[in-house]
Amino acid sequence: MGNCICSECIKDSNLKRYVVKHGSNGVCNMCGEHREQVLKIATREFQNRMKAAIRYNYSEILYNSHWGGVSNWISLLKEENLIFKLPIEEPNEEDEDDLYWEINAIPGHIEDYSTDVSLYFGGERLDAFFDPIMRDRWSWIEALSEKIGYDNPNIISKEISNKIKDIITPLAKEIEKIDLYRARIGIKDILIYSELGEETQKTYIPYKKNEIGAPWPKIATEGRFNRAGTSYLYLASNLETAINEIRPSVGHCVSIGKFRIEKKVNIVDFSNLDFYDYATSDDKIDEYVRLKSIEEILCIPNPDKEYRLTQGFSDAFILLGYDGVKFKSSVSYDTYNIVLFSPSCAKYIDGTHEVVEIKGLKYDIENKEININKKYLEEYISQNNTGHKDEIIRDNFGIDIKGTFNERTL
């Protein structure tokens, strides 16, 4: 068999990237077109990437009949799906060289978890991949979240360091000669000058040098990574991110300064964590889920300001010999933050002080389709309410559907 597929026929971004990178000229057996980026399905690498894409987007309970799903994972691909742009049509059984049969022959059960990707939890374990990888979480972190309120920080940090020391080693990075930004709400002073008959002139004096750096430990308040009385230096990759991270209000004046990491510092870098790098085997996927779970702990906003878990991780990073941690910003796209556990790792750059006034706040929004799925709707009704389906949809989803569609549309 030698069926091929082109990048244009692939919807999943990670699988598409793989075909774009490794494909060559040829004819696609899905769309029938001659394309520049075409790859054979028969390679183990492509098959593992495709199975990883299914696992990333779908729960096993949707394609395993033992859990109430369809009879086989390929049944997902026979209709509109998240992997391919075109459904895979099932041909006659006599056409054994068809694209459908070659994909259908890809093994869903595997024996070597270090080299292959499985579609079924399998084995003697009565379990399944209940969560798609995009929503999967490391169960140990959930247990740690419960435990952290009952053990002292030194015990928690030691447990975390023992658990993560091996999986974060590939994320270790030495950085130097990097300029970063820091912001502080407020200014040091304002000079007002006026003469009779002239417009009043104002000169803003920002915080600078030590005034905008990390506070002294004796006055340091609790933060995402530091406890009260511990001073860390929080920095951002650009000015806008530094401002957004301190969440000023309209009308606030904000002091800005730049800091430079002159000498090499050893950090844990979560800012480039990418599923594409792990979609090669079950073992690597497990590693990704663990790292992704840690990354989310580090960067997801915490409106309740419950910081014991993130502080536990920063303590663990210090125990493991790291000088800081780098992670994606949750307030600005494609930017990052760096937290240095010793403020002396970065120096203020003289002459970089400035003041900005917050004139307005902007939120990027995207309308989301309200998808009323019959199965999920019935589960919602059974768990939360009793009553007529139309009333449930109107009261909870804000849609008055009476007389507009029937049972078939759900």
Contacts in CASP RR format, 6 or more apart in sequence:
PFRMAT RR
TARGET T0000
AUTHOR 0000-0000-0000
METHOD contacts of the structure
MODEL  1
MGNCICSECIKDSNLKRYVVKHGSNGVCNMCGEHREQVLKIATREFQNRM
KAAIRYNYSEILYNSHWGGVSNWISLLKEENLIFKLPIEEPNEEDEDDLY
WEINAIPGHIEDYSTDVSLYFGGERLDAFFDPIMRDRWSWIEALSEKIGY
DNPNIISKEISNKIKDIITPLAKEIEKIDLYRARIGIKDILIYSELGEET
QKTYIPYKKNEIGAPWPKIATEGRFNRAGTSYLYLASNLETAINEIRPSV
GHCVSIGKFRIEKKVNIVDFSNLDFYDYATSDDKIDEYVRLKSIEEILCI
PNPDKEYRLTQGFSDAFILLGYDGVKFKSSVSYDTYNIVLFSPSCAKYID
GTHEVVEIKGLKYDIENKEININKKYLEEYISQNNTGHKDEIIRDNFGID
IKGTFNERTL
1 41 0 8 1.000
1 42 0 8 1.000
1 97 0 8 1.000
1 101 0 8 1.000
1 102 0 8 1.000
1 105 0 8 1.000
2 40 0 8 1.000
2 41 0 8 1.000
2 42 0 8 1.000
2 97 0 8 1.000
2 102 0 8 1.000
3 29 0 8 1.000
3 40 0 8 1.000
3 41 0 8 1.000
3 42 0 8 1.000
3 97 0 8 1.000
3 98 0 8 1.000
3 99 0 8 1.000
3 102 0 8 1.000
3 103 0 8 1.000
4 26 0 8 1.000
4 27 0 8 1.000
4 28 0 8 1.000
4 29 0 8 1.000
4 38 0 8 1.000
4 39 0 8 1.000
4 40 0 8 1.000
4 41 0 8 1.000
5 19 0 8 1.000
5 28 0 8 1.000
5 29 0 8 1.000
5 30 0 8 1.000
5 38 0 8 1.000
5 39 0 8 1.000
5 41 0 8 1.000
5 84 0 8 1.000
5 99 0 8 1.000
6 19 0 8 1.000
6 26 0 8 1.000
6 28 0 8 1.000
6 30 0 8 1.000
6 31 0 8 1.000
6 33 0 8 1.000
6 35 0 8 1.000
6 37 0 8 1.000
6 38 0 8 1.000
6 39 0 8 1.000
7 16 0 8 1.000
7 19 0 8 1.000
7 20 0 8 1.000
7 23 0 8 1.000
7 35 0 8 1.000
7 37 0 8 1.000
7 38 0 8 1.000
8 28 0 8 1.000
8 31 0 8 1.000
8 33 0 8 1.000
8 35 0 8 1.000
8 37 0 8 1.000
8 85 0 8 1.000
9 28 0 8 1.000
9 30 0 8 1.000
9 31 0 8 1.000
9 84 0 8 1.000
9 85 0 8 1.000
9 86 0 8 1.000
10 16 0 8 1.000
10 19 0 8 1.000
10 83 0 8 1.000
10 84 0 8 1.000
10 85 0 8 1.000
11 81 0 8 1.000
11 82 0 8 1.000
11 83 0 8 1.000
11 84 0 8 1.000
11 85 0 8 1.000
12 53 0 8 1.000
12 56 0 8 1.000
12 57 0 8 1.000
12 82 0 8 1.000
12 83 0 8 1.000
14 49 0 8 1.000
14 52 0 8 1.000
14 53 0 8 1.000
14 56 0 8 1.000
14 275 0 8 1.000
14 276 0 8 1.000
14 279 0 8 1.000
15 49 0 8 1.000
15 50 0 8 1.000
15 52 0 8 1.000
15 53 0 8 1.000
15 83 0 8 1.000
17 276 0 8 1.000
18 39 0 8 1.000
18 45 0 8 1.000
18 46 0 8 1.000
18 49 0 8 1.000
18 276 0 8 1.000
19 37 0 8 1.000
19 38 0 8 1.000
19 39 0 8 1.000
19 46 0 8 1.000
20 37 0 8 1.000
22 39 0 8 1.000
22 45 0 8 1.000
23 37 0 8 1.000
23 38 0 8 1.000
23 39 0 8 1.000
24 36 0 8 1.000
24 37 0 8 1.000
24 38 0 8 1.000
24 39 0 8 1.000
25 34 0 8 1.000
25 35 0 8 1.000
25 36 0 8 1.000
25 38 0 8 1.000
26 34 0 8 1.000
26 35 0 8 1.000
26 38 0 8 1.000
27 33 0 8 1.000
27 34 0 8 1.000
27 35 0 8 1.000
27 38 0 8 1.000
28 34 0 8 1.000
28 35 0 8 1.000
28 38 0 8 1.000
29 99 0 8 1.000
30 84 0 8 1.000
30 86 0 8 1.000
30 88 0 8 1.000
30 99 0 8 1.000
31 86 0 8 1.000
39 46 0 8 1.000
40 46 0 8 1.000
41 47 0 8 1.000
41 50 0 8 1.000
41 99 0 8 1.000
41 102 0 8 1.000
41 103 0 8 1.000
41 106 0 8 1.000
42 102 0 8 1.000
44 115 0 8 1.000
44 116 0 8 1.000
45 280 0 8 1.000
47 106 0 8 1.000
47 117 0 8 1.000
48 116 0 8 1.000
48 117 0 8 1.000
48 279 0 8 1.000
48 280 0 8 1.000
48 281 0 8 1.000
49 117 0 8 1.000
49 279 0 8 1.000
49 280 0 8 1.000
50 83 0 8 1.000
50 103 0 8 1.000
50 106 0 8 1.000
51 106 0 8 1.000
51 108 0 8 1.000
51 117 0 8 1.000
51 118 0 8 1.000
51 119 0 8 1.000
52 117 0 8 1.000
52 133 0 8 1.000
52 275 0 8 1.000
52 279 0 8 1.000
52 280 0 8 1.000
52 285 0 8 1.000
53 82 0 8 1.000
53 83 0 8 1.000
53 279 0 8 1.000
54 63 0 8 1.000
54 73 0 8 1.000
54 76 0 8 1.000
54 83 0 8 1.000
54 119 0 8 1.000
55 117 0 8 1.000
55 119 0 8 1.000
55 129 0 8 1.000
55 132 0 8 1.000
55 133 0 8 1.000
55 285 0 8 1.000
56 132 0 8 1.000
56 133 0 8 1.000
56 134 0 8 1.000
56 275 0 8 1.000
56 279 0 8 1.000
57 82 0 8 1.000
57 83 0 8 1.000
57 132 0 8 1.000
57 134 0 8 1.000
58 76 0 8 1.000
58 82 0 8 1.000
58 132 0 8 1.000
59 128 0 8 1.000
59 129 0 8 1.000
59 130 0 8 1.000
59 131 0 8 1.000
59 132 0 8 1.000
60 67 0 8 1.000
60 119 0 8 1.000
60 120 0 8 1.000
60 121 0 8 1.000
60 128 0 8 1.000
60 129 0 8 1.000
60 130 0 8 1.000
61 67 0 8 1.000
61 68 0 8 1.000
61 69 0 8 1.000
61 128 0 8 1.000
61 130 0 8 1.000
62 69 0 8 1.000
62 70 0 8 1.000
62 76 0 8 1.000
63 69 0 8 1.000
63 70 0 8 1.000
63 72 0 8 1.000
63 73 0 8 1.000
63 75 0 8 1.000
63 76 0 8 1.000
63 119 0 8 1.000
64 73 0 8 1.000
64 120 0 8 1.000
64 128 0 8 1.000
65 71 0 8 1.000
65 72 0 8 1.000
66 128 0 8 1.000
67 128 0 8 1.000
70 76 0 8 1.000
72 104 0 8 1.000
73 108 0 8 1.000
73 119 0 8 1.000
74 88 0 8 1.000
74 100 0 8 1.000
74 103 0 8 1.000
74 104 0 8 1.000
76 83 0 8 1.000
77 83 0 8 1.000
77 84 0 8 1.000
77 87 0 8 1.000
77 88 0 8 1.000
77 103 0 8 1.000
78 87 0 8 1.000
78 88 0 8 1.000
78 89 0 8 1.000
78 90 0 8 1.000
79 87 0 8 1.000
80 87 0 8 1.000
81 87 0 8 1.000
88 99 0 8 1.000
88 100 0 8 1.000
88 103 0 8 1.000
89 100 0 8 1.000
90 100 0 8 1.000
91 98 0 8 1.000
91 100 0 8 1.000
91 101 0 8 1.000
95 101 0 8 1.000
107 116 0 8 1.000
108 118 0 8 1.000
108 119 0 8 1.000
108 120 0 8 1.000
109 118 0 8 1.000
109 119 0 8 1.000
109 120 0 8 1.000
109 122 0 8 1.000
109 123 0 8 1.000
110 116 0 8 1.000
110 117 0 8 1.000
110 118 0 8 1.000
110 282 0 8 1.000
113 281 0 8 1.000
113 282 0 8 1.000
113 283 0 8 1.000
114 281 0 8 1.000
114 282 0 8 1.000
114 283 0 8 1.000
115 281 0 8 1.000
116 281 0 8 1.000
116 282 0 8 1.000
117 279 0 8 1.000
117 280 0 8 1.000
117 281 0 8 1.000
117 282 0 8 1.000
117 285 0 8 1.000
118 282 0 8 1.000
120 128 0 8 1.000
120 129 0 8 1.000
121 127 0 8 1.000
121 128 0 8 1.000
121 129 0 8 1.000
129 136 0 8 1.000
131 137 0 8 1.000
133 275 0 8 1.000
133 285 0 8 1.000
133 288 0 8 1.000
133 289 0 8 1.000
136 289 0 8 1.000
137 289 0 8 1.000
137 293 0 8 1.000
137 296 0 8 1.000
138 289 0 8 1.000
138 290 0 8 1.000
138 293 0 8 1.000
138 294 0 8 1.000
140 163 0 8 1.000
141 293 0 8 1.000
141 294 0 8 1.000
141 297 0 8 1.000
144 156 0 8 1.000
144 159 0 8 1.000
144 160 0 8 1.000
144 309 0 8 1.000
145 309 0 8 1.000
147 156 0 8 1.000
148 156 0 8 1.000
148 308 0 8 1.000
148 309 0 8 1.000
148 312 0 8 1.000
149 308 0 8 1.000
153 227 0 8 1.000
153 308 0 8 1.000
153 311 0 8 1.000
153 312 0 8 1.000
153 315 0 8 1.000
154 315 0 8 1.000
156 308 0 8 1.000
156 312 0 8 1.000
156 315 0 8 1.000
157 312 0 8 1.000
157 315 0 8 1.000
157 316 0 8 1.000
157 318 0 8 1.000
157 319 0 8 1.000
158 316 0 8 1.000
158 319 0 8 1.000
160 312 0 8 1.000
160 313 0 8 1.000
160 315 0 8 1.000
160 316 0 8 1.000
161 315 0 8 1.000
161 316 0 8 1.000
161 317 0 8 1.000
161 319 0 8 1.000
161 320 0 8 1.000
164 290 0 8 1.000
164 294 0 8 1.000
164 313 0 8 1.000
164 316 0 8 1.000
164 320 0 8 1.000
165 320 0 8 1.000
167 287 0 8 1.000
167 290 0 8 1.000
167 291 0 8 1.000
168 268 0 8 1.000
168 291 0 8 1.000
168 294 0 8 1.000
168 320 0 8 1.000
171 268 0 8 1.000
171 269 0 8 1.000
171 270 0 8 1.000
171 273 0 8 1.000
171 291 0 8 1.000
172 266 0 8 1.000
172 267 0 8 1.000
172 268 0 8 1.000
172 269 0 8 1.000
172 322 0 8 1.000
173 266 0 8 1.000
173 267 0 8 1.000
173 268 0 8 1.000
173 269 0 8 1.000
173 326 0 8 1.000
174 264 0 8 1.000
174 265 0 8 1.000
174 266 0 8 1.000
174 267 0 8 1.000
175 261 0 8 1.000
175 264 0 8 1.000
175 265 0 8 1.000
175 267 0 8 1.000
175 326 0 8 1.000
176 261 0 8 1.000
176 262 0 8 1.000
176 263 0 8 1.000
176 264 0 8 1.000
176 265 0 8 1.000
177 260 0 8 1.000
177 261 0 8 1.000
177 262 0 8 1.000
178 260 0 8 1.000
178 261 0 8 1.000
179 258 0 8 1.000
179 259 0 8 1.000
179 260 0 8 1.000
179 349 0 8 1.000
180 235 0 8 1.000
180 236 0 8 1.000
180 237 0 8 1.000
180 258 0 8 1.000
180 259 0 8 1.000
180 260 0 8 1.000
180 261 0 8 1.000
180 338 0 8 1.000
180 346 0 8 1.000
181 235 0 8 1.000
181 236 0 8 1.000
181 237 0 8 1.000
181 238 0 8 1.000
181 239 0 8 1.000
181 241 0 8 1.000
181 242 0 8 1.000
181 256 0 8 1.000
181 257 0 8 1.000
181 258 0 8 1.000
181 259 0 8 1.000
182 212 0 8 1.000
182 213 0 8 1.000
182 233 0 8 1.000
182 234 0 8 1.000
182 235 0 8 1.000
182 236 0 8 1.000
182 242 0 8 1.000
182 256 0 8 1.000
182 257 0 8 1.000
182 258 0 8 1.000
182 259 0 8 1.000
183 212 0 8 1.000
183 236 0 8 1.000
183 239 0 8 1.000
183 242 0 8 1.000
183 243 0 8 1.000
183 245 0 8 1.000
183 246 0 8 1.000
183 254 0 8 1.000
183 255 0 8 1.000
183 256 0 8 1.000
183 257 0 8 1.000
184 207 0 8 1.000
184 211 0 8 1.000
184 212 0 8 1.000
184 213 0 8 1.000
184 246 0 8 1.000
184 254 0 8 1.000
184 255 0 8 1.000
185 246 0 8 1.000
185 248 0 8 1.000
185 252 0 8 1.000
185 253 0 8 1.000
185 254 0 8 1.000
185 255 0 8 1.000
186 207 0 8 1.000
186 252 0 8 1.000
186 253 0 8 1.000
186 254 0 8 1.000
186 255 0 8 1.000
187 204 0 8 1.000
187 205 0 8 1.000
187 206 0 8 1.000
187 207 0 8 1.000
187 253 0 8 1.000
187 255 0 8 1.000
187 355 0 8 1.000
188 205 0 8 1.000
188 206 0 8 1.000
188 207 0 8 1.000
188 208 0 8 1.000
188 211 0 8 1.000
188 255 0 8 1.000
189 205 0 8 1.000
190 202 0 8 1.000
190 203 0 8 1.000
190 204 0 8 1.000
190 205 0 8 1.000
191 202 0 8 1.000
191 203 0 8 1.000
191 205 0 8 1.000
192 200 0 8 1.000
192 201 0 8 1.000
192 202 0 8 1.000
192 203 0 8 1.000
193 200 0 8 1.000
193 201 0 8 1.000
193 202 0 8 1.000
193 203 0 8 1.000
194 200 0 8 1.000
194 201 0 8 1.000
204 253 0 8 1.000
204 355 0 8 1.000
205 355 0 8 1.000
206 212 0 8 1.000
206 255 0 8 1.000
206 256 0 8 1.000
206 257 0 8 1.000
206 353 0 8 1.000
206 354 0 8 1.000
206 355 0 8 1.000
207 255 0 8 1.000
207 353 0 8 1.000
208 255 0 8 1.000
208 257 0 8 1.000
208 348 0 8 1.000
208 351 0 8 1.000
208 353 0 8 1.000
209 348 0 8 1.000
209 350 0 8 1.000
210 348 0 8 1.000
211 255 0 8 1.000
212 255 0 8 1.000
212 256 0 8 1.000
212 257 0 8 1.000
212 348 0 8 1.000
212 353 0 8 1.000
213 233 0 8 1.000
213 259 0 8 1.000
213 343 0 8 1.000
213 348 0 8 1.000
214 220 0 8 1.000
214 231 0 8 1.000
214 232 0 8 1.000
214 233 0 8 1.000
214 234 0 8 1.000
214 343 0 8 1.000
215 221 0 8 1.000
215 231 0 8 1.000
216 231 0 8 1.000
217 229 0 8 1.000
217 230 0 8 1.000
217 231 0 8 1.000
218 229 0 8 1.000
219 229 0 8 1.000
220 226 0 8 1.000
220 228 0 8 1.000
220 229 0 8 1.000
220 230 0 8 1.000
220 231 0 8 1.000
221 228 0 8 1.000
221 229 0 8 1.000
222 228 0 8 1.000
222 305 0 8 1.000
222 307 0 8 1.000
223 305 0 8 1.000
223 307 0 8 1.000
223 311 0 8 1.000
224 302 0 8 1.000
224 307 0 8 1.000
224 310 0 8 1.000
224 311 0 8 1.000
224 339 0 8 1.000
225 232 0 8 1.000
225 234 0 8 1.000
225 307 0 8 1.000
225 310 0 8 1.000
225 311 0 8 1.000
225 313 0 8 1.000
225 314 0 8 1.000
225 325 0 8 1.000
225 339 0 8 1.000
226 232 0 8 1.000
226 311 0 8 1.000
226 314 0 8 1.000
227 311 0 8 1.000
231 343 0 8 1.000
232 314 0 8 1.000
232 339 0 8 1.000
232 340 0 8 1.000
232 341 0 8 1.000
232 343 0 8 1.000
233 259 0 8 1.000
233 339 0 8 1.000
233 340 0 8 1.000
233 342 0 8 1.000
233 343 0 8 1.000
233 345 0 8 1.000
233 346 0 8 1.000
234 245 0 8 1.000
234 337 0 8 1.000
234 338 0 8 1.000
234 339 0 8 1.000
235 242 0 8 1.000
235 259 0 8 1.000
235 337 0 8 1.000
235 338 0 8 1.000
235 339 0 8 1.000
235 340 0 8 1.000
235 346 0 8 1.000
236 242 0 8 1.000
236 245 0 8 1.000
236 329 0 8 1.000
236 335 0 8 1.000
236 336 0 8 1.000
236 337 0 8 1.000
236 338 0 8 1.000
237 329 0 8 1.000
237 335 0 8 1.000
237 336 0 8 1.000
237 337 0 8 1.000
237 338 0 8 1.000
238 332 0 8 1.000
238 335 0 8 1.000
239 256 0 8 1.000
240 332 0 8 1.000
240 335 0 8 1.000
241 329 0 8 1.000
241 331 0 8 1.000
241 332 0 8 1.000
241 335 0 8 1.000
241 336 0 8 1.000
241 337 0 8 1.000
242 256 0 8 1.000
243 254 0 8 1.000
243 256 0 8 1.000
243 356 0 8 1.000
243 358 0 8 1.000
244 329 0 8 1.000
244 331 0 8 1.000
244 332 0 8 1.000
245 329 0 8 1.000
245 331 0 8 1.000
245 337 0 8 1.000
246 254 0 8 1.000
247 331 0 8 1.000
248 254 0 8 1.000
248 358 0 8 1.000
249 358 0 8 1.000
249 361 0 8 1.000
250 358 0 8 1.000
250 359 0 8 1.000
250 360 0 8 1.000
250 361 0 8 1.000
251 357 0 8 1.000
251 358 0 8 1.000
251 359 0 8 1.000
251 360 0 8 1.000
252 357 0 8 1.000
252 358 0 8 1.000
253 355 0 8 1.000
253 356 0 8 1.000
253 357 0 8 1.000
253 358 0 8 1.000
254 355 0 8 1.000
254 356 0 8 1.000
254 357 0 8 1.000
254 358 0 8 1.000
255 353 0 8 1.000
255 354 0 8 1.000
255 355 0 8 1.000
256 352 0 8 1.000
256 353 0 8 1.000
256 354 0 8 1.000
256 355 0 8 1.000
256 356 0 8 1.000
257 348 0 8 1.000
257 349 0 8 1.000
257 352 0 8 1.000
257 353 0 8 1.000
257 354 0 8 1.000
258 348 0 8 1.000
258 349 0 8 1.000
258 352 0 8 1.000
259 346 0 8 1.000
259 347 0 8 1.000
259 348 0 8 1.000
259 349 0 8 1.000
260 346 0 8 1.000
260 347 0 8 1.000
260 349 0 8 1.000
261 340 0 8 1.000
261 345 0 8 1.000
261 346 0 8 1.000
262 346 0 8 1.000
262 347 0 8 1.000
263 345 0 8 1.000
265 323 0 8 1.000
265 324 0 8 1.000
265 340 0 8 1.000
265 345 0 8 1.000
266 321 0 8 1.000
266 322 0 8 1.000
266 323 0 8 1.000
266 324 0 8 1.000
267 322 0 8 1.000
267 323 0 8 1.000
267 324 0 8 1.000
267 325 0 8 1.000
267 326 0 8 1.000
267 338 0 8 1.000
268 317 0 8 1.000
268 322 0 8 1.000
268 324 0 8 1.000
268 325 0 8 1.000
268 326 0 8 1.000
269 325 0 8 1.000
269 326 0 8 1.000
270 291 0 8 1.000
270 294 0 8 1.000
270 295 0 8 1.000
270 298 0 8 1.000
270 299 0 8 1.000
270 325 0 8 1.000
270 326 0 8 1.000
270 327 0 8 1.000
270 328 0 8 1.000
271 326 0 8 1.000
271 327 0 8 1.000
271 328 0 8 1.000
271 336 0 8 1.000
273 288 0 8 1.000
273 291 0 8 1.000
273 292 0 8 1.000
273 295 0 8 1.000
275 288 0 8 1.000
275 292 0 8 1.000
277 284 0 8 1.000
277 288 0 8 1.000
278 284 0 8 1.000
278 285 0 8 1.000
278 287 0 8 1.000
278 288 0 8 1.000
279 285 0 8 1.000
279 288 0 8 1.000
294 313 0 8 1.000
295 327 0 8 1.000
295 328 0 8 1.000
297 309 0 8 1.000
297 310 0 8 1.000
297 313 0 8 1.000
298 310 0 8 1.000
298 313 0 8 1.000
298 325 0 8 1.000
298 327 0 8 1.000
299 327 0 8 1.000
299 328 0 8 1.000
299 329 0 8 1.000
299 330 0 8 1.000
299 337 0 8 1.000
300 330 0 8 1.000
301 330 0 8 1.000
301 331 0 8 1.000
302 310 0 8 1.000
313 325 0 8 1.000
314 324 0 8 1.000
314 325 0 8 1.000
314 339 0 8 1.000
314 341 0 8 1.000
317 324 0 8 1.000
317 325 0 8 1.000
317 341 0 8 1.000
318 341 0 8 1.000
322 341 0 8 1.000
323 340 0 8 1.000
323 341 0 8 1.000
323 342 0 8 1.000
323 345 0 8 1.000
324 338 0 8 1.000
324 339 0 8 1.000
324 340 0 8 1.000
324 341 0 8 1.000
324 345 0 8 1.000
325 338 0 8 1.000
325 339 0 8 1.000
326 336 0 8 1.000
326 337 0 8 1.000
326 338 0 8 1.000
327 336 0 8 1.000
327 337 0 8 1.000
328 335 0 8 1.000
328 336 0 8 1.000
328 337 0 8 1.000
329 335 0 8 1.000
329 336 0 8 1.000
329 337 0 8 1.000
340 346 0 8 1.000
370 397 0 8 1.000
370 399 0 8 1.000
372 393 0 8 1.000
372 397 0 8 1.000
372 399 0 8 1.000
372 410 0 8 1.000
373 410 0 8 1.000
374 410 0 8 1.000
377 389 0 8 1.000
377 392 0 8 1.000
377 393 0 8 1.000
377 410 0 8 1.000
380 392 0 8 1.000
380 396 0 8 1.000
381 387 0 8 1.000
381 389 0 8 1.000
381 392 0 8 1.000
385 392 0 8 1.000
385 396 0 8 1.000
389 410 0 8 1.000
390 401 0 8 1.000
390 402 0 8 1.000
393 399 0 8 1.000
393 401 0 8 1.000
394 400 0 8 1.000
394 401 0 8 1.000
394 402 0 8 1.000
END
